[in-house]
Amino acid sequence: MPLMDWKQAIERWRSLPPEERARIRRRRIPLNVAESMAFEGEPVDLAAMEAELVRLETPPATSKPALAS
């Protein structure tokens, strides 16, 4: 698969539905944080960051149904 130039990459990104763009952004948060922390000389475990993201995205288990708005 040939590499896209930057214009094609932007067009492809813009053609994605908003939900998909949001999903991709959320998925990259742990990597972005881990890279930032490593740059500051305070590395963190990427797997732990990814597990925390999954935990935060998981709705809490309750015995009561959610209220309709």
mmCIF file of the N, C-alpha and C atoms, coordinates in Angstrom:
data_MODEL
# 
_entry.id   MODEL 
# 
loop_
_atom_site.group_PDB 
_atom_site.id 
_atom_site.type_symbol 
_atom_site.label_atom_id 
_atom_site.label_alt_id 
_atom_site.label_comp_id 
_atom_site.label_asym_id 
_atom_site.label_entity_id 
_atom_site.label_seq_id 
_atom_site.pdbx_PDB_ins_code 
_atom_site.Cartn_x 
_atom_site.Cartn_y 
_atom_site.Cartn_z 
_atom_site.occupancy 
_atom_site.B_iso_or_equiv 
_atom_site.pdbx_formal_charge 
_atom_site.auth_seq_id 
_atom_site.auth_comp_id 
_atom_site.auth_asym_id 
_atom_site.auth_atom_id 
_atom_site.pdbx_PDB_model_num 
ATOM 1   N N  . MET A 1 1  ? 0.840   -1.175 0.000  1.00 0.00 ? 1  MET A N  1 
ATOM 2   C CA . MET A 1 1  ? 0.000   0.000  0.000  1.00 0.00 ? 1  MET A CA 1 
ATOM 3   C C  . MET A 1 1  ? 0.885   1.238  0.000  1.00 0.00 ? 1  MET A C  1 
ATOM 4   N N  . PRO A 1 2  ? 0.783   2.092  -0.986 1.00 0.00 ? 2  PRO A N  1 
ATOM 5   C CA . PRO A 1 2  ? 1.629   3.277  -1.032 1.00 0.00 ? 2  PRO A CA 1 
ATOM 6   C C  . PRO A 1 2  ? 1.237   4.277  0.051  1.00 0.00 ? 2  PRO A C  1 
ATOM 7   N N  . LEU A 1 3  ? 2.225   5.022  0.517  1.00 0.00 ? 3  LEU A N  1 
ATOM 8   C CA . LEU A 1 3  ? 1.962   6.028  1.530  1.00 0.00 ? 3  LEU A CA 1 
ATOM 9   C C  . LEU A 1 3  ? 1.168   7.181  0.937  1.00 0.00 ? 3  LEU A C  1 
ATOM 10  N N  . MET A 1 4  ? 0.285   7.750  1.748  1.00 0.00 ? 4  MET A N  1 
ATOM 11  C CA . MET A 1 4  ? -0.490  8.900  1.306  1.00 0.00 ? 4  MET A CA 1 
ATOM 12  C C  . MET A 1 4  ? 0.332   10.167 1.539  1.00 0.00 ? 4  MET A C  1 
ATOM 13  N N  . ASP A 1 5  ? 0.138   11.144 0.695  1.00 0.00 ? 5  ASP A N  1 
ATOM 14  C CA . ASP A 1 5  ? 0.758   12.419 1.007  1.00 0.00 ? 5  ASP A CA 1 
ATOM 15  C C  . ASP A 1 5  ? -0.125  13.120 2.049  1.00 0.00 ? 5  ASP A C  1 
ATOM 16  N N  . TRP A 1 6  ? 0.323   14.203 2.602  1.00 0.00 ? 6  TRP A N  1 
ATOM 17  C CA . TRP A 1 6  ? -0.381  14.844 3.708  1.00 0.00 ? 6  TRP A CA 1 
ATOM 18  C C  . TRP A 1 6  ? -1.773  15.328 3.298  1.00 0.00 ? 6  TRP A C  1 
ATOM 19  N N  . LYS A 1 7  ? -1.930  15.730 2.059  1.00 0.00 ? 7  LYS A N  1 
ATOM 20  C CA . LYS A 1 7  ? -3.246  16.199 1.615  1.00 0.00 ? 7  LYS A CA 1 
ATOM 21  C C  . LYS A 1 7  ? -4.247  15.045 1.587  1.00 0.00 ? 7  LYS A C  1 
ATOM 22  N N  . GLN A 1 8  ? -3.800  13.884 1.128  1.00 0.00 ? 8  GLN A N  1 
ATOM 23  C CA . GLN A 1 8  ? -4.679  12.714 1.097  1.00 0.00 ? 8  GLN A CA 1 
ATOM 24  C C  . GLN A 1 8  ? -5.038  12.280 2.522  1.00 0.00 ? 8  GLN A C  1 
ATOM 25  N N  . ALA A 1 9  ? -4.068  12.350 3.419  1.00 0.00 ? 9  ALA A N  1 
ATOM 26  C CA . ALA A 1 9  ? -4.317  11.969 4.809  1.00 0.00 ? 9  ALA A CA 1 
ATOM 27  C C  . ALA A 1 9  ? -5.363  12.891 5.437  1.00 0.00 ? 9  ALA A C  1 
ATOM 28  N N  . ILE A 1 10 ? -5.274  14.179 5.164  1.00 0.00 ? 10 ILE A N  1 
ATOM 29  C CA . ILE A 1 10 ? -6.248  15.135 5.694  1.00 0.00 ? 10 ILE A CA 1 
ATOM 30  C C  . ILE A 1 10 ? -7.629  14.861 5.113  1.00 0.00 ? 10 ILE A C  1 
ATOM 31  N N  . GLU A 1 11 ? -7.686  14.624 3.818  1.00 0.00 ? 11 GLU A N  1 
ATOM 32  C CA . GLU A 1 11 ? -8.978  14.326 3.190  1.00 0.00 ? 11 GLU A CA 1 
ATOM 33  C C  . GLU A 1 11 ? -9.596  13.059 3.769  1.00 0.00 ? 11 GLU A C  1 
ATOM 34  N N  . ARG A 1 12 ? -8.771  12.054 3.974  1.00 0.00 ? 12 ARG A N  1 
ATOM 35  C CA . ARG A 1 12 ? -9.275  10.798 4.540  1.00 0.00 ? 12 ARG A CA 1 
ATOM 36  C C  . ARG A 1 12 ? -9.813  11.045 5.946  1.00 0.00 ? 12 ARG A C  1 
ATOM 37  N N  . TRP A 1 13 ? -9.085  11.809 6.769  1.00 0.00 ? 13 TRP A N  1 
ATOM 38  C CA . TRP A 1 13 ? -9.516  12.118 8.126  1.00 0.00 ? 13 TRP A CA 1 
ATOM 39  C C  . TRP A 1 13 ? -10.856 12.863 8.102  1.00 0.00 ? 13 TRP A C  1 
ATOM 40  N N  . ARG A 1 14 ? -10.956 13.857 7.245  1.00 0.00 ? 14 ARG A N  1 
ATOM 41  C CA . ARG A 1 14 ? -12.175 14.656 7.171  1.00 0.00 ? 14 ARG A CA 1 
ATOM 42  C C  . ARG A 1 14 ? -13.370 13.847 6.662  1.00 0.00 ? 14 ARG A C  1 
ATOM 43  N N  . SER A 1 15 ? -13.113 12.802 5.900  1.00 0.00 ? 15 SER A N  1 
ATOM 44  C CA . SER A 1 15 ? -14.206 11.990 5.370  1.00 0.00 ? 15 SER A CA 1 
ATOM 45  C C  . SER A 1 15 ? -14.757 11.010 6.405  1.00 0.00 ? 15 SER A C  1 
ATOM 46  N N  . LEU A 1 16 ? -14.040 10.809 7.506  1.00 0.00 ? 16 LEU A N  1 
ATOM 47  C CA . LEU A 1 16 ? -14.513 9.893  8.540  1.00 0.00 ? 16 LEU A CA 1 
ATOM 48  C C  . LEU A 1 16 ? -15.700 10.491 9.283  1.00 0.00 ? 16 LEU A C  1 
ATOM 49  N N  . PRO A 1 17 ? -16.607 9.648  9.727  1.00 0.00 ? 17 PRO A N  1 
ATOM 50  C CA . PRO A 1 17 ? -17.720 10.149 10.534 1.00 0.00 ? 17 PRO A CA 1 
ATOM 51  C C  . PRO A 1 17 ? -17.190 10.699 11.865 1.00 0.00 ? 17 PRO A C  1 
ATOM 52  N N  . PRO A 1 18 ? -17.870 11.664 12.463 1.00 0.00 ? 18 PRO A N  1 
ATOM 53  C CA . PRO A 1 18 ? -17.403 12.255 13.731 1.00 0.00 ? 18 PRO A CA 1 
ATOM 54  C C  . PRO A 1 18 ? -17.181 11.221 14.833 1.00 0.00 ? 18 PRO A C  1 
ATOM 55  N N  . GLU A 1 19 ? -18.019 10.192 14.888 1.00 0.00 ? 19 GLU A N  1 
ATOM 56  C CA . GLU A 1 19 ? -17.861 9.169  15.923 1.00 0.00 ? 19 GLU A CA 1 
ATOM 57  C C  . GLU A 1 19 ? -16.542 8.415  15.760 1.00 0.00 ? 19 GLU A C  1 
ATOM 58  N N  . GLU A 1 20 ? -16.171 8.138  14.512 1.00 0.00 ? 20 GLU A N  1 
ATOM 59  C CA . GLU A 1 20 ? -14.910 7.422  14.246 1.00 0.00 ? 20 GLU A CA 1 
ATOM 60  C C  . GLU A 1 20 ? -13.722 8.303  14.601 1.00 0.00 ? 20 GLU A C  1 
ATOM 61  N N  . ARG A 1 21 ? -13.780 9.576  14.261 1.00 0.00 ? 21 ARG A N  1 
ATOM 62  C CA . ARG A 1 21 ? -12.695 10.490 14.619 1.00 0.00 ? 21 ARG A CA 1 
ATOM 63  C C  . ARG A 1 21 ? -12.536 10.568 16.133 1.00 0.00 ? 21 ARG A C  1 
ATOM 64  N N  . ALA A 1 22 ? -13.651 10.633 16.856 1.00 0.00 ? 22 ALA A N  1 
ATOM 65  C CA . ALA A 1 22 ? -13.598 10.679 18.319 1.00 0.00 ? 22 ALA A CA 1 
ATOM 66  C C  . ALA A 1 22 ? -13.008 9.395  18.877 1.00 0.00 ? 22 ALA A C  1 
ATOM 67  N N  . ARG A 1 23 ? -13.395 8.252  18.302 1.00 0.00 ? 23 ARG A N  1 
ATOM 68  C CA . ARG A 1 23 ? -12.860 6.956  18.764 1.00 0.00 ? 23 ARG A CA 1 
ATOM 69  C C  . ARG A 1 23 ? -11.349 6.893  18.574 1.00 0.00 ? 23 ARG A C  1 
ATOM 70  N N  . ILE A 1 24 ? -10.869 7.349  17.422 1.00 0.00 ? 24 ILE A N  1 
ATOM 71  C CA . ILE A 1 24 ? -9.430  7.339  17.141 1.00 0.00 ? 24 ILE A CA 1 
ATOM 72  C C  . ILE A 1 24 ? -8.689  8.260  18.097 1.00 0.00 ? 24 ILE A C  1 
ATOM 73  N N  . ARG A 1 25 ? -9.255  9.446  18.330 1.00 0.00 ? 25 ARG A N  1 
ATOM 74  C CA . ARG A 1 25 ? -8.616  10.381 19.271 1.00 0.00 ? 25 ARG A CA 1 
ATOM 75  C C  . ARG A 1 25 ? -8.514  9.774  20.664 1.00 0.00 ? 25 ARG A C  1 
ATOM 76  N N  . ARG A 1 26 ? -9.614  9.169  21.144 1.00 0.00 ? 26 ARG A N  1 
ATOM 77  C CA . ARG A 1 26 ? -9.593  8.547  22.471 1.00 0.00 ? 26 ARG A CA 1 
ATOM 78  C C  . ARG A 1 26 ? -8.571  7.421  22.539 1.00 0.00 ? 26 ARG A C  1 
ATOM 79  N N  . ARG A 1 27 ? -8.499  6.631  21.474 1.00 0.00 ? 27 ARG A N  1 
ATOM 80  C CA . ARG A 1 27 ? -7.570  5.496  21.463 1.00 0.00 ? 27 ARG A CA 1 
ATOM 81  C C  . ARG A 1 27 ? -6.112  5.958  21.543 1.00 0.00 ? 27 ARG A C  1 
ATOM 82  N N  . ARG A 1 28 ? -5.816  7.160  21.036 1.00 0.00 ? 28 ARG A N  1 
ATOM 83  C CA . ARG A 1 28 ? -4.443  7.665  21.038 1.00 0.00 ? 28 ARG A CA 1 
ATOM 84  C C  . ARG A 1 28 ? -4.039  8.364  22.335 1.00 0.00 ? 28 ARG A C  1 
ATOM 85  N N  . ILE A 1 29 ? -4.987  8.634  23.224 1.00 0.00 ? 29 ILE A N  1 
ATOM 86  C CA . ILE A 1 29 ? -4.663  9.348  24.456 1.00 0.00 ? 29 ILE A CA 1 
ATOM 87  C C  . ILE A 1 29 ? -3.552  8.664  25.258 1.00 0.00 ? 29 ILE A C  1 
ATOM 88  N N  . PRO A 1 30 ? -3.634  7.355  25.542 1.00 0.00 ? 30 PRO A N  1 
ATOM 89  C CA . PRO A 1 30 ? -2.557  6.736  26.332 1.00 0.00 ? 30 PRO A CA 1 
ATOM 90  C C  . PRO A 1 30 ? -1.178  6.884  25.687 1.00 0.00 ? 30 PRO A C  1 
ATOM 91  N N  . LEU A 1 31 ? -1.090  6.719  24.376 1.00 0.00 ? 31 LEU A N  1 
ATOM 92  C CA . LEU A 1 31 ? 0.200   6.859  23.699 1.00 0.00 ? 31 LEU A CA 1 
ATOM 93  C C  . LEU A 1 31 ? 0.707   8.292  23.788 1.00 0.00 ? 31 LEU A C  1 
ATOM 94  N N  . ASN A 1 32 ? -0.181  9.258  23.584 1.00 0.00 ? 32 ASN A N  1 
ATOM 95  C CA . ASN A 1 32 ? 0.228   10.658 23.671 1.00 0.00 ? 32 ASN A CA 1 
ATOM 96  C C  . ASN A 1 32 ? 0.742   10.998 25.072 1.00 0.00 ? 32 ASN A C  1 
ATOM 97  N N  . VAL A 1 33 ? 0.041   10.528 26.100 1.00 0.00 ? 33 VAL A N  1 
ATOM 98  C CA . VAL A 1 33 ? 0.462   10.792 27.479 1.00 0.00 ? 33 VAL A CA 1 
ATOM 99  C C  . VAL A 1 33 ? 1.790   10.109 27.762 1.00 0.00 ? 33 VAL A C  1 
ATOM 100 N N  . ALA A 1 34 ? 1.921   8.849  27.356 1.00 0.00 ? 34 ALA A N  1 
ATOM 101 C CA . ALA A 1 34 ? 3.165   8.111  27.604 1.00 0.00 ? 34 ALA A CA 1 
ATOM 102 C C  . ALA A 1 34 ? 4.350   8.777  26.909 1.00 0.00 ? 34 ALA A C  1 
ATOM 103 N N  . GLU A 1 35 ? 4.156   9.234  25.669 1.00 0.00 ? 35 GLU A N  1 
ATOM 104 C CA . GLU A 1 35 ? 5.245   9.912  24.960 1.00 0.00 ? 35 GLU A CA 1 
ATOM 105 C C  . GLU A 1 35 ? 5.607   11.225 25.637 1.00 0.00 ? 35 GLU A C  1 
ATOM 106 N N  . SER A 1 36 ? 4.610   11.965 26.087 1.00 0.00 ? 36 SER A N  1 
ATOM 107 C CA . SER A 1 36 ? 4.853   13.233 26.762 1.00 0.00 ? 36 SER A CA 1 
ATOM 108 C C  . SER A 1 36 ? 5.604   13.019 28.069 1.00 0.00 ? 36 SER A C  1 
ATOM 109 N N  . MET A 1 37 ? 5.184   12.021 28.835 1.00 0.00 ? 37 MET A N  1 
ATOM 110 C CA . MET A 1 37 ? 5.852   11.738 30.112 1.00 0.00 ? 37 MET A CA 1 
ATOM 111 C C  . MET A 1 37 ? 7.281   11.261 29.890 1.00 0.00 ? 37 MET A C  1 
ATOM 112 N N  . ALA A 1 38 ? 7.507   10.446 28.875 1.00 0.00 ? 38 ALA A N  1 
ATOM 113 C CA . ALA A 1 38 ? 8.864   9.979  28.574 1.00 0.00 ? 38 ALA A CA 1 
ATOM 114 C C  . ALA A 1 38 ? 9.745   11.151 28.171 1.00 0.00 ? 38 ALA A C  1 
ATOM 115 N N  . PHE A 1 39 ? 9.207   12.081 27.423 1.00 0.00 ? 39 PHE A N  1 
ATOM 116 C CA . PHE A 1 39 ? 9.969   13.269 27.013 1.00 0.00 ? 39 PHE A CA 1 
ATOM 117 C C  . PHE A 1 39 ? 10.388  14.075 28.230 1.00 0.00 ? 39 PHE A C  1 
ATOM 118 N N  . GLU A 1 40 ? 9.538   14.100 29.259 1.00 0.00 ? 40 GLU A N  1 
ATOM 119 C CA . GLU A 1 40 ? 9.849   14.838 30.488 1.00 0.00 ? 40 GLU A CA 1 
ATOM 120 C C  . GLU A 1 40 ? 10.746  14.028 31.432 1.00 0.00 ? 40 GLU A C  1 
ATOM 121 N N  . GLY A 1 41 ? 11.134  12.828 31.019 1.00 0.00 ? 41 GLY A N  1 
ATOM 122 C CA . GLY A 1 41 ? 12.006  12.003 31.845 1.00 0.00 ? 41 GLY A CA 1 
ATOM 123 C C  . GLY A 1 41 ? 11.271  11.236 32.929 1.00 0.00 ? 41 GLY A C  1 
ATOM 124 N N  . GLU A 1 42 ? 9.958   11.115 32.801 1.00 0.00 ? 42 GLU A N  1 
ATOM 125 C CA . GLU A 1 42 ? 9.144   10.386 33.771 1.00 0.00 ? 42 GLU A CA 1 
ATOM 126 C C  . GLU A 1 42 ? 8.313   9.339  33.034 1.00 0.00 ? 42 GLU A C  1 
ATOM 127 N N  . PRO A 1 43 ? 8.945   8.294  32.532 1.00 0.00 ? 43 PRO A N  1 
ATOM 128 C CA . PRO A 1 43 ? 8.201   7.300  31.738 1.00 0.00 ? 43 PRO A CA 1 
ATOM 129 C C  . PRO A 1 43 ? 7.110   6.617  32.556 1.00 0.00 ? 43 PRO A C  1 
ATOM 130 N N  . VAL A 1 44 ? 6.018   6.282  31.877 1.00 0.00 ? 44 VAL A N  1 
ATOM 131 C CA . VAL A 1 44 ? 4.912   5.540  32.473 1.00 0.00 ? 44 VAL A CA 1 
ATOM 132 C C  . VAL A 1 44 ? 4.667   4.302  31.638 1.00 0.00 ? 44 VAL A C  1 
ATOM 133 N N  . ASP A 1 45 ? 3.996   3.340  32.247 1.00 0.00 ? 45 ASP A N  1 
ATOM 134 C CA . ASP A 1 45 ? 3.701   2.085  31.565 1.00 0.00 ? 45 ASP A CA 1 
ATOM 135 C C  . ASP A 1 45 ? 2.529   2.289  30.607 1.00 0.00 ? 45 ASP A C  1 
ATOM 136 N N  . LEU A 1 46 ? 2.777   2.122  29.323 1.00 0.00 ? 46 LEU A N  1 
ATOM 137 C CA . LEU A 1 46 ? 1.741   2.324  28.316 1.00 0.00 ? 46 LEU A CA 1 
ATOM 138 C C  . LEU A 1 46 ? 0.569   1.369  28.529 1.00 0.00 ? 46 LEU A C  1 
ATOM 139 N N  . ALA A 1 47 ? 0.842   0.130  28.881 1.00 0.00 ? 47 ALA A N  1 
ATOM 140 C CA . ALA A 1 47 ? -0.233  -0.842 29.104 1.00 0.00 ? 47 ALA A CA 1 
ATOM 141 C C  . ALA A 1 47 ? -1.141  -0.393 30.250 1.00 0.00 ? 47 ALA A C  1 
ATOM 142 N N  . ALA A 1 48 ? -0.551  0.178  31.295 1.00 0.00 ? 48 ALA A N  1 
ATOM 143 C CA . ALA A 1 48 ? -1.355  0.668  32.421 1.00 0.00 ? 48 ALA A CA 1 
ATOM 144 C C  . ALA A 1 48 ? -2.213  1.849  31.981 1.00 0.00 ? 48 ALA A C  1 
ATOM 145 N N  . MET A 1 49 ? -1.672  2.715  31.133 1.00 0.00 ? 49 MET A N  1 
ATOM 146 C CA . MET A 1 49 ? -2.441  3.856  30.636 1.00 0.00 ? 49 MET A CA 1 
ATOM 147 C C  . MET A 1 49 ? -3.614  3.373  29.782 1.00 0.00 ? 49 MET A C  1 
ATOM 148 N N  . GLU A 1 50 ? -3.377  2.378  28.937 1.00 0.00 ? 50 GLU A N  1 
ATOM 149 C CA . GLU A 1 50 ? -4.443  1.838  28.098 1.00 0.00 ? 50 GLU A CA 1 
ATOM 150 C C  . GLU A 1 50 ? -5.522  1.169  28.941 1.00 0.00 ? 50 GLU A C  1 
ATOM 151 N N  . ALA A 1 51 ? -5.107  0.442  29.989 1.00 0.00 ? 51 ALA A N  1 
ATOM 152 C CA . ALA A 1 51 ? -6.074  -0.208 30.875 1.00 0.00 ? 51 ALA A CA 1 
ATOM 153 C C  . ALA A 1 51 ? -6.928  0.838  31.597 1.00 0.00 ? 51 ALA A C  1 
ATOM 154 N N  . GLU A 1 52 ? -6.318  1.936  31.994 1.00 0.00 ? 52 GLU A N  1 
ATOM 155 C CA . GLU A 1 52 ? -7.073  2.998  32.663 1.00 0.00 ? 52 GLU A CA 1 
ATOM 156 C C  . GLU A 1 52 ? -8.104  3.622  31.718 1.00 0.00 ? 52 GLU A C  1 
ATOM 157 N N  . LEU A 1 53 ? -7.738  3.814  30.472 1.00 0.00 ? 53 LEU A N  1 
ATOM 158 C CA . LEU A 1 53 ? -8.684  4.354  29.495 1.00 0.00 ? 53 LEU A CA 1 
ATOM 159 C C  . LEU A 1 53 ? -9.878  3.418  29.333 1.00 0.00 ? 53 LEU A C  1 
ATOM 160 N N  . VAL A 1 54 ? -9.624  2.127  29.243 1.00 0.00 ? 54 VAL A N  1 
ATOM 161 C CA . VAL A 1 54 ? -10.709 1.149  29.125 1.00 0.00 ? 54 VAL A CA 1 
ATOM 162 C C  . VAL A 1 54 ? -11.600 1.213  30.363 1.00 0.00 ? 54 VAL A C  1 
ATOM 163 N N  . ARG A 1 55 ? -10.968 1.318  31.534 1.00 0.00 ? 55 ARG A N  1 
ATOM 164 C CA . ARG A 1 55 ? -11.738 1.389  32.780 1.00 0.00 ? 55 ARG A CA 1 
ATOM 165 C C  . ARG A 1 55 ? -12.628 2.629  32.790 1.00 0.00 ? 55 ARG A C  1 
ATOM 166 N N  . LEU A 1 56 ? -12.096 3.759  32.350 1.00 0.00 ? 56 LEU A N  1 
ATOM 167 C CA . LEU A 1 56 ? -12.861 5.000  32.355 1.00 0.00 ? 56 LEU A CA 1 
ATOM 168 C C  . LEU A 1 56 ? -14.003 4.980  31.343 1.00 0.00 ? 56 LEU A C  1 
ATOM 169 N N  . GLU A 1 57 ? -13.836 4.253  30.247 1.00 0.00 ? 57 GLU A N  1 
ATOM 170 C CA . GLU A 1 57 ? -14.871 4.186  29.216 1.00 0.00 ? 57 GLU A CA 1 
ATOM 171 C C  . GLU A 1 57 ? -15.962 3.171  29.526 1.00 0.00 ? 57 GLU A C  1 
ATOM 172 N N  . THR A 1 58 ? -15.712 2.289  30.493 1.00 0.00 ? 58 THR A N  1 
ATOM 173 C CA . THR A 1 58 ? -16.682 1.256  30.841 1.00 0.00 ? 58 THR A CA 1 
ATOM 174 C C  . THR A 1 58 ? -17.740 1.859  31.765 1.00 0.00 ? 58 THR A C  1 
ATOM 175 N N  . PRO A 1 59 ? -19.001 1.781  31.380 1.00 0.00 ? 59 PRO A N  1 
ATOM 176 C CA . PRO A 1 59 ? -20.038 2.332  32.242 1.00 0.00 ? 59 PRO A CA 1 
ATOM 177 C C  . PRO A 1 59 ? -20.111 1.563  33.562 1.00 0.00 ? 59 PRO A C  1 
ATOM 178 N N  . PRO A 1 60 ? -20.417 2.261  34.644 1.00 0.00 ? 60 PRO A N  1 
ATOM 179 C CA . PRO A 1 60 ? -20.486 1.562  35.943 1.00 0.00 ? 60 PRO A CA 1 
ATOM 180 C C  . PRO A 1 60 ? -21.645 0.582  35.977 1.00 0.00 ? 60 PRO A C  1 
ATOM 181 N N  . ALA A 1 61 ? -21.431 -0.507 36.689 1.00 0.00 ? 61 ALA A N  1 
ATOM 182 C CA . ALA A 1 61 ? -22.484 -1.516 36.833 1.00 0.00 ? 61 ALA A CA 1 
ATOM 183 C C  . ALA A 1 61 ? -23.388 -1.061 37.970 1.00 0.00 ? 61 ALA A C  1 
ATOM 184 N N  . THR A 1 62 ? -24.657 -0.900 37.683 1.00 0.00 ? 62 THR A N  1 
ATOM 185 C CA . THR A 1 62 ? -25.619 -0.505 38.707 1.00 0.00 ? 62 THR A CA 1 
ATOM 186 C C  . THR A 1 62 ? -26.805 -1.442 38.680 1.00 0.00 ? 62 THR A C  1 
ATOM 187 N N  . SER A 1 63 ? -27.504 -1.467 39.779 1.00 0.00 ? 63 SER A N  1 
ATOM 188 C CA . SER A 1 63 ? -28.701 -2.323 39.835 1.00 0.00 ? 63 SER A CA 1 
ATOM 189 C C  . SER A 1 63 ? -29.932 -1.564 39.377 1.00 0.00 ? 63 SER A C  1 
ATOM 190 N N  . LYS A 1 64 ? -29.798 -0.252 39.171 1.00 0.00 ? 64 LYS A N  1 
ATOM 191 C CA . LYS A 1 64 ? -30.931 0.560  38.730 1.00 0.00 ? 64 LYS A CA 1 
ATOM 192 C C  . LYS A 1 64 ? -30.740 0.974  37.284 1.00 0.00 ? 64 LYS A C  1 
ATOM 193 N N  . PRO A 1 65 ? -31.812 0.989  36.500 1.00 0.00 ? 65 PRO A N  1 
ATOM 194 C CA . PRO A 1 65 ? -31.679 1.448  35.111 1.00 0.00 ? 65 PRO A CA 1 
ATOM 195 C C  . PRO A 1 65 ? -31.371 2.938  35.050 1.00 0.00 ? 65 PRO A C  1 
ATOM 196 N N  . ALA A 1 66 ? -30.713 3.356  34.009 1.00 0.00 ? 66 ALA A N  1 
ATOM 197 C CA . ALA A 1 66 ? -30.395 4.767  33.830 1.00 0.00 ? 66 ALA A CA 1 
ATOM 198 C C  . ALA A 1 66 ? -31.681 5.533  33.567 1.00 0.00 ? 66 ALA A C  1 
ATOM 199 N N  . LEU A 1 67 ? -31.725 6.766  34.083 1.00 0.00 ? 67 LEU A N  1 
ATOM 200 C CA . LEU A 1 67 ? -32.898 7.614  33.869 1.00 0.00 ? 67 LEU A CA 1 
ATOM 201 C C  . LEU A 1 67 ? -32.899 8.160  32.456 1.00 0.00 ? 67 LEU A C  1 
ATOM 202 N N  . ALA A 1 68 ? -34.043 8.188  31.843 1.00 0.00 ? 68 ALA A N  1 
ATOM 203 C CA . ALA A 1 68 ? -34.166 8.756  30.500 1.00 0.00 ? 68 ALA A CA 1 
ATOM 204 C C  . ALA A 1 68 ? -34.207 10.265 30.617 1.00 0.00 ? 68 ALA A C  1 
ATOM 205 N N  . SER A 1 69 ? -33.488 10.959 29.712 1.00 0.00 ? 69 SER A N  1 
ATOM 206 C CA . SER A 1 69 ? -33.489 12.419 29.761 1.00 0.00 ? 69 SER A CA 1 
ATOM 207 C C  . SER A 1 69 ? -34.501 12.996 28.819 1.00 0.00 ? 69 SER A C  1 
# 
